[in-house]
Amino acid sequence: MYDHCSPKDLIACSNRMEAAMSQLESWASKSYLLINGDKTKQMLLTTSQMSKAHNIGEFAPTLFVGGQAIEKVKTLKLLGTWINENLKLSDHIKHVLSSCYGVSSTLRKIRNLAQPHVKKQLAECLVLSKLQFNDVVCFPLPIYLQKKIQKVQNSAASFVVNRYATEEDVLKLGWLPTKERTELNLLRATHHAMYNPSWPEYLKVEKREPKRLLRSNKAPLLVVPLIKGTFQDSISSLFNEVPAQTRSCSDLSSYIRQVKNILKERATERTRCS
């Protein structure tokens, strides 16, 4: 459950949440369900600057479930993603890195016992899967966090090739570097939003036809918002950079294959330049 308001309306927002919790408890009781008060948490989301300016961090809504006050937390794990009250990505990345390095330390004990193809499968299933899970939520990452994530993937590649590995080794293993892999997942979601008929209508993206293009070269483009640095701005710019032939491809398999080749070329060029 969530609600939003300006800092001056926090008390009114808290009252609305109280009323909503009462309705939820009433419905649960009639349905012979019990809401676990120990597992129910509340979080007040804001920016660190706004929190300091309005002392929002000191405000604790008086919410109850089953007569028990709901605990206010600063971080919360939701469907595998760590959410911070100031929406900082560093908390989530810290937990991901800790989990990956814990697995990697165990895998290193068998690096001289397993065949390379087995080690590659283990790295993909136990390490890379953690890096790729819900990675679109953290896009775009600051450069220093992106480097930390890439370092984990390089470590997984080192386990497979049994020596120090770089992004070039990552590409040789058939993996996309973490930045390009996240972009691939974003572009896949964009394709679903544009061409999949079962995609929810409220998640459909806006399209516009590019101006001053020949009729045969027309392809969908996403509307770029005026506010820069947002998720919508990032995904719009990313999709619009894809060649027109790929953007207009409605077949998902063909689209993914083309996008993956494009991103692989970009990653190869980037590693050469660096």
C-alpha positions as CSV (number, residue, x, y, z in Angstrom):
1,M,0.0,0.0,0.0
2,Y,1.3,3.5,-0.8
3,D,0.3,7.1,-0.9
4,H,2.1,10.3,-1.7
5,C,1.9,13.9,-0.7
6,S,4.0,17.1,-0.2
7,P,5.9,17.5,3.1
8,K,3.2,19.9,4.6
9,D,0.5,17.2,4.1
10,L,2.2,14.3,5.9
11,I,-0.3,14.2,8.7
12,A,-3.3,14.0,6.3
13,C,-1.5,11.3,4.3
14,S,-0.9,9.4,7.5
15,N,-4.6,9.6,8.3
16,R,-5.5,8.2,4.8
17,M,-3.1,5.3,5.3
18,E,-4.6,4.6,8.7
19,A,-8.1,4.4,7.2
20,A,-6.8,2.2,4.4
21,M,-5.2,-0.2,6.9
22,S,-8.4,-0.4,8.9
23,Q,-10.3,-1.4,5.7
24,L,-7.6,-3.9,4.8
25,E,-7.8,-5.5,8.3
26,S,-11.6,-5.6,8.1
27,W,-11.5,-7.3,4.7
28,A,-8.8,-9.8,6.0
29,S,-10.9,-10.6,9.0
30,K,-14.0,-11.3,6.9
31,S,-11.9,-13.5,4.5
32,Y,-10.5,-15.5,7.5
33,L,-7.0,-14.1,6.9
34,L,-4.5,-12.7,9.4
35,I,-2.0,-9.9,8.7
36,N,1.3,-10.6,10.3
37,G,2.2,-7.5,12.3
38,D,5.8,-8.6,12.7
39,K,6.3,-8.8,9.0
40,T,4.5,-5.6,8.2
41,K,6.8,-2.5,7.9
42,Q,6.4,1.1,6.9
43,M,8.8,3.3,5.1
44,L,8.7,7.0,4.3
45,L,10.3,7.6,0.9
46,T,12.0,11.0,0.1
47,T,15.3,12.5,-0.9
48,S,18.0,13.1,1.6
49,Q,17.9,16.9,0.9
50,M,14.1,17.1,1.4
51,S,14.4,15.0,4.5
52,K,16.9,17.4,6.1
53,A,15.0,20.5,5.0
54,H,11.6,19.4,6.5
55,N,12.8,17.0,9.3
56,I,10.9,14.2,7.5
57,G,13.2,11.6,9.0
58,E,11.8,12.3,12.4
59,F,8.2,11.8,11.3
60,A,6.7,8.4,12.1
61,P,3.2,7.8,10.9
62,T,1.0,6.2,13.6
63,L,0.0,3.1,11.7
64,F,-1.3,-0.1,13.4
65,V,-2.1,-3.6,12.4
66,G,-3.8,-5.9,14.9
67,G,-3.3,-3.4,17.6
68,Q,0.4,-3.5,17.0
69,A,2.4,-0.4,15.9
70,I,3.9,-0.9,12.5
71,E,7.7,-0.7,12.6
72,K,9.3,2.1,10.5
73,V,12.4,1.0,8.6
74,K,15.1,2.7,6.5
75,T,15.7,-0.2,4.2
76,L,13.5,-3.1,3.0
77,K,14.0,-6.1,0.8
78,L,11.1,-6.3,-1.7
79,L,11.1,-9.2,-4.3
80,G,14.9,-9.4,-4.1
81,T,15.5,-5.7,-4.4
82,W,16.8,-3.6,-1.5
83,I,14.9,-0.3,-1.3
84,N,16.3,2.6,0.7
85,E,14.2,5.4,2.2
86,N,16.2,8.0,0.2
87,L,16.1,5.8,-2.9
88,K,19.9,5.3,-2.9
89,L,21.1,2.5,-5.1
90,S,24.2,1.9,-3.0
91,D,22.3,-0.2,-0.4
92,H,21.0,-2.6,-3.0
93,I,24.4,-2.9,-4.8
94,K,26.1,-3.5,-1.5
95,H,23.9,-6.5,-0.8
96,V,24.3,-7.9,-4.3
97,L,28.1,-7.6,-4.1
98,S,28.2,-9.3,-0.7
99,S,26.1,-12.2,-1.9
100,C,28.1,-12.6,-5.2
101,Y,31.5,-12.5,-3.4
102,G,30.3,-15.0,-0.9
103,V,29.4,-17.5,-3.7
104,S,32.6,-16.7,-5.5
105,S,34.8,-17.6,-2.5
106,T,33.1,-21.0,-2.4
107,L,33.5,-21.6,-6.1
108,R,37.2,-20.8,-6.0
109,K,37.8,-23.9,-3.9
110,I,36.8,-26.1,-6.9
111,R,38.4,-24.1,-9.7
112,N,41.1,-26.8,-10.3
113,L,38.6,-29.7,-10.0
114,A,35.9,-28.8,-12.5
115,Q,35.9,-28.7,-16.3
116,P,35.8,-25.2,-17.9
117,H,32.2,-25.7,-19.3
118,V,31.0,-26.8,-15.8
119,K,32.7,-23.7,-14.2
120,K,31.0,-21.5,-16.8
121,Q,27.6,-22.9,-16.0
122,L,28.2,-22.5,-12.2
123,A,29.3,-18.9,-12.7
124,E,26.2,-18.1,-14.8
125,C,23.8,-19.8,-12.5
126,L,25.2,-18.7,-9.1
127,V,26.9,-15.4,-9.7
128,L,25.7,-13.7,-13.0
129,S,22.1,-14.5,-12.2
130,K,22.4,-12.3,-9.1
131,L,23.9,-9.5,-11.1
132,Q,21.2,-9.7,-13.8
133,F,18.2,-10.1,-11.5
134,N,16.1,-6.9,-11.5
135,D,19.1,-5.0,-12.9
136,V,16.8,-2.6,-14.8
137,V,15.6,-1.1,-11.5
138,C,19.1,0.2,-10.9
139,F,19.5,1.8,-14.3
140,P,21.5,4.0,-14.9
141,L,24.1,3.3,-12.2
142,P,26.7,5.9,-11.2
143,I,30.1,5.1,-12.7
144,Y,31.7,4.0,-9.5
145,L,28.9,1.5,-8.8
146,Q,29.0,0.2,-12.4
147,K,32.7,-0.5,-12.0
148,K,32.0,-2.5,-8.8
149,I,29.4,-4.6,-10.6
150,Q,31.7,-5.2,-13.5
151,K,34.5,-6.2,-11.1
152,V,32.3,-9.1,-9.9
153,Q,31.6,-10.3,-13.4
154,N,35.4,-10.2,-14.2
155,S,35.9,-12.2,-11.0
156,A,33.4,-14.8,-12.3
157,A,35.3,-14.9,-15.6
158,S,38.5,-15.4,-13.8
159,F,37.0,-18.5,-12.1
160,V,36.2,-19.9,-15.5
161,V,39.4,-19.2,-17.3
162,N,41.5,-19.9,-14.2
163,R,43.5,-16.6,-14.5
164,Y,43.0,-12.9,-14.1
165,A,40.2,-11.8,-16.5
166,T,39.2,-8.6,-18.1
167,E,36.1,-7.4,-20.1
168,E,37.7,-8.9,-23.2
169,D,37.7,-12.3,-21.5
170,V,34.0,-11.7,-20.6
171,L,33.2,-11.1,-24.2
172,K,35.1,-14.2,-25.3
173,L,33.0,-16.3,-22.9
174,G,29.9,-15.1,-24.8
175,W,28.8,-12.8,-22.0
176,L,27.9,-9.2,-22.3
177,P,29.5,-6.8,-19.8
178,T,27.1,-5.7,-17.0
179,K,26.3,-2.3,-18.5
180,E,25.4,-3.8,-21.9
181,R,23.5,-6.7,-20.3
182,T,21.3,-4.3,-18.4
183,E,20.7,-2.3,-21.6
184,L,19.7,-5.5,-23.4
185,N,17.2,-6.3,-20.6
186,L,15.8,-2.7,-20.9
187,L,15.5,-3.0,-24.7
188,R,13.7,-6.3,-24.3
189,A,11.2,-4.8,-22.0
190,T,10.7,-1.9,-24.4
191,H,10.0,-4.3,-27.2
192,H,7.3,-6.0,-25.1
193,A,5.7,-2.6,-24.3
194,M,5.6,-1.7,-28.0
195,Y,4.7,-5.0,-29.8
196,N,3.4,-7.5,-27.3
197,P,-0.5,-7.5,-27.4
198,S,-0.7,-9.0,-23.9
199,W,1.4,-6.2,-22.4
200,P,-0.8,-4.2,-19.9
201,E,-2.3,-1.1,-21.5
202,Y,-1.2,1.2,-18.7
203,L,2.4,0.2,-19.4
204,K,2.3,0.9,-23.1
205,V,4.9,3.4,-24.2
206,E,4.3,6.5,-26.4
207,K,5.6,6.4,-29.9
208,R,6.1,9.1,-32.5
209,E,7.1,9.0,-36.1
210,P,10.5,10.6,-36.9
211,K,10.4,13.7,-39.0
212,R,12.1,14.2,-42.3
213,L,12.7,10.5,-43.1
214,L,11.9,8.6,-46.2
215,R,8.7,6.6,-45.9
216,S,10.6,3.3,-46.4
217,N,12.9,4.2,-43.5
218,K,10.3,5.1,-40.9
219,A,10.6,3.4,-37.6
220,P,9.1,4.0,-34.1
221,L,10.8,6.4,-31.8
222,L,10.1,7.0,-28.1
223,V,9.2,10.4,-26.9
224,V,12.2,11.9,-24.9
225,P,11.0,13.7,-21.8
226,L,12.1,17.3,-21.0
227,I,13.5,16.2,-17.6
228,K,16.9,14.6,-18.1
229,G,18.5,11.9,-15.9
230,T,15.2,10.0,-15.3
231,F,14.4,6.4,-16.1
232,Q,12.2,7.4,-19.0
233,D,14.9,9.7,-20.4
234,S,17.4,6.9,-20.2
235,I,15.3,4.2,-21.9
236,S,14.1,6.6,-24.6
237,S,17.6,7.7,-25.5
238,L,18.8,4.1,-25.5
239,F,16.0,2.8,-27.7
240,N,16.2,5.7,-30.2
241,E,19.9,5.0,-30.7
242,V,19.1,1.5,-32.1
243,P,19.1,1.4,-35.9
244,A,15.7,1.9,-37.5
245,Q,15.6,-1.6,-39.0
246,T,16.0,-3.1,-35.5
247,R,13.5,-0.7,-33.9
248,S,10.8,-1.7,-36.4
249,C,11.4,-5.4,-36.0
250,S,8.3,-6.9,-34.4
251,D,9.7,-10.4,-34.0
252,L,11.2,-10.6,-30.5
253,S,13.8,-13.3,-31.3
254,S,15.1,-11.5,-34.3
255,Y,15.0,-8.2,-32.4
256,I,17.0,-9.6,-29.4
257,R,19.6,-11.1,-31.7
258,Q,20.1,-7.8,-33.5
259,V,20.3,-5.8,-30.3
260,K,22.7,-8.3,-28.7
261,N,25.1,-8.0,-31.7
262,I,24.9,-4.2,-31.6
263,L,25.7,-4.1,-27.9
264,K,28.5,-6.6,-28.3
265,E,30.1,-4.4,-30.9
266,R,29.8,-1.4,-28.6
267,A,31.3,-3.3,-25.7
268,T,34.2,-4.6,-27.9
269,E,34.9,-1.0,-29.2
270,R,34.8,0.3,-25.6
271,T,37.2,-2.2,-24.3
272,R,39.6,-1.5,-27.1
273,C,39.5,2.2,-26.5
274,S,40.1,1.7,-22.7
